[in-house]
Amino acid sequence: MESEVAPFIVDRLVKQGSAARPHAEILVRTLSALGLDSLDFLELLNEIEERFDVRIGDDAVTASSTVGDLITFVEAKVAARPPVSPLDRVPSREPPDGESR
């Protein structure tokens, strides 16, 4: 199964207007070279964290990282997540604290 990470990140960069180059060229560019300012950079990281349910440390990815480095890092985080059981998604039937049935 092909990862959704690379298309998601490249799509976000294109939508931000940071990337209008062929995909292969984007992968070797640094995030700062694509013109991301600090707010754009933080928004991109936030979107990635929300979409893939991963946490990106403050020093794990920087503006001097390449797009390819970012993709590789996120793919590794996604692969390292523990599998989610369908039972983990079922809402609890326990009453809120202090309430009885």
C-alpha positions as CSV (number, residue, x, y, z in Angstrom):
1,M,0.0,0.0,0.0
2,E,1.4,3.4,-1.0
3,S,1.8,6.0,1.7
4,E,-0.5,9.0,1.8
5,V,2.2,11.1,3.4
6,A,4.1,12.3,0.3
7,P,1.0,13.3,-1.7
8,F,-0.5,15.0,1.4
9,I,2.6,17.1,2.1
10,V,3.3,18.0,-1.6
11,D,-0.4,19.0,-2.0
12,R,-0.3,21.3,1.1
13,L,2.9,22.9,-0.2
14,V,1.2,23.5,-3.6
15,K,-1.9,24.9,-2.0
16,Q,0.3,27.3,0.1
17,G,1.9,28.4,-3.1
18,S,5.3,27.2,-2.0
19,A,5.7,24.5,-4.6
20,A,5.0,24.8,-8.2
21,R,7.8,22.6,-9.4
22,P,7.9,18.9,-10.6
23,H,7.5,16.5,-7.7
24,A,11.0,15.2,-7.9
25,E,12.5,18.7,-7.6
26,I,10.3,19.6,-4.6
27,L,11.7,16.6,-2.6
28,V,15.2,17.9,-2.6
29,R,14.3,21.5,-1.8
30,T,14.5,22.8,1.8
31,L,11.3,24.0,3.3
32,S,12.8,27.5,3.7
33,A,13.9,27.5,0.0
34,L,10.3,27.0,-0.9
35,G,9.5,30.3,0.8
36,L,7.7,29.0,3.9
37,D,7.7,31.6,6.6
38,S,7.5,30.6,10.2
39,L,3.7,30.7,10.4
40,D,3.4,28.6,7.1
41,F,5.9,26.1,8.5
42,L,4.0,25.7,11.8
43,E,0.7,25.4,10.0
44,L,2.1,22.7,7.8
45,L,3.4,20.7,10.7
46,N,0.1,21.1,12.6
47,E,-1.8,19.8,9.5
48,I,0.5,16.8,9.3
49,E,0.2,16.1,13.0
50,E,-3.6,16.2,12.8
51,R,-3.9,14.2,9.6
52,F,-1.6,11.4,10.6
53,D,-2.0,11.5,14.3
54,V,1.7,11.9,15.0
55,R,3.7,14.4,17.0
56,I,6.6,16.2,15.5
57,G,9.1,17.5,18.0
58,D,10.3,21.1,17.9
59,D,13.7,20.1,16.8
60,A,12.9,17.0,14.7
61,V,12.1,19.0,11.6
62,T,13.4,22.5,10.8
63,A,13.0,24.9,7.9
64,S,16.4,23.7,6.7
65,S,15.0,20.1,6.3
66,T,14.2,19.0,2.8
67,V,10.7,18.1,1.8
68,G,12.0,14.5,1.3
69,D,13.4,14.5,4.8
70,L,10.1,15.7,6.2
71,I,8.2,13.0,4.3
72,T,10.6,10.3,5.4
73,F,10.4,11.4,9.0
74,V,6.5,11.5,9.0
75,E,6.4,8.1,7.3
76,A,8.6,6.6,10.0
77,K,6.4,8.1,12.7
78,V,3.3,6.7,11.1
79,A,4.9,3.3,10.8
80,A,5.9,3.3,14.4
81,R,2.4,4.0,15.7
82,P,0.8,1.1,17.5
83,P,-2.0,-0.5,15.6
84,V,-5.5,0.7,16.6
85,S,-8.0,-1.9,17.5
86,P,-11.6,-1.3,16.3
87,L,-12.5,-1.6,19.9
88,D,-10.4,1.4,20.7
89,R,-12.8,3.5,18.6
90,V,-16.0,2.4,20.4
91,P,-17.1,5.1,22.8
92,S,-17.1,4.1,26.4
93,R,-20.5,3.3,27.9
94,E,-19.3,4.2,31.4
95,P,-21.1,7.1,33.0
96,P,-19.2,10.3,33.6
97,D,-17.4,10.6,36.9
98,G,-19.8,11.0,39.8
99,E,-22.9,9.8,38.0
100,S,-24.5,6.5,38.5
101,R,-26.7,4.4,36.2
